[in-house]
Amino acid sequence: MKAYIFPGQGSQRQGMGGELFDEFDFYTRMADEILGYSIKELCLNDPQRQLNNTLYTQPALFTVNTLCYLKAIQDDPTPAACLAGHSLGEYNALLAAGAFGFDDGLRIVHKRAQLMSGVSGGGMAAVIDCDIGRLRACLDQGGLDGIDVANYNSDSQIVIAGLQPDLAAACALFDQQGIVYVPLKVSAAFHSRQIAPLKETFADFLRGIRFAPLQVPVLSNIDAAFYGDDNLVERLSAQLCSSVMWKDSVLKMRATGVTRFQEVGPGDVLTKLDGKIL
């Protein structure tokens, strides 16, 4: 059994998409019309240095993930047993499952990017080879209850998020205790309580979208449970400020019989994570 998995923010790189923009010209032109700029120019040349700006990163990745998926099913039409995506990638999983078309999906992602790019003052860091118990003990020791776990990626990688002063204090503690961490190049504390004020605004926008029944099971980031046709708005709006339960999602897919995980999009971040998880 095969699962398609779609990467999220952080997998973007200049040149992604390559010749797929011309091969799937219909979708490229649709993206340009919806976004108001050339998605091909942004991804291949990035003349304004905008590709790492959340406002542009999310629509760009969603589009490239989509084109990669179209190419994947063209090369191998065997249907996937289930689908999942990391953060932004979850929208590609829902697209592949038939929840919405590319046009509505891109409009949703563009709205999400607009909301998230308006938040500032926070940051994120990946904590390496430190189990959750030791991490929480360290944060408790420093009285840093403002730090949230944003991503449970694997046993060897946990991502934290919070306001910059709290994050700086946490990193100082990590230095003292020999805990390895990597600050992430993001503008805000995504998947944390700092994003919670956006939840209802995004939910209101999602209620204006007509969702279709899912044709393939899709795992939700927020709890590694499968989506139902009646809870897309609830789950997608909650995903903004909830932890990404990627490790649990991978284990859930394996438990349901998935033996092959095919990453669909630029890079191999999820493939490497899944190797560590499994």
Secondary structure, DSSP 8 states (H G I E B T S, - for coil): -EEEEE--TT---TTTTTTHHHHTHHHHHHHHHHHSS-HHHHHHT-TTS-TTSHHHHHHHHHHHHHHHHHHHHHH-----SEEEESTTHHHHHHHHTTSS-HHHHHHHHHHHHHHHHT--SEEEEEEES--HHHHHHHHHHTT-TT-EEEEEEETTEEEEEEEHHHHHHHHHHHHHHT-EEEE---SS-TTSGGGGGGHHHHHHHHTTS-----SS-BB-TTTS-B--TT-HHHHHHHHTTS-B-HHHHHHHHHHTT--EEEE-SSS-HHHHHHHHH-
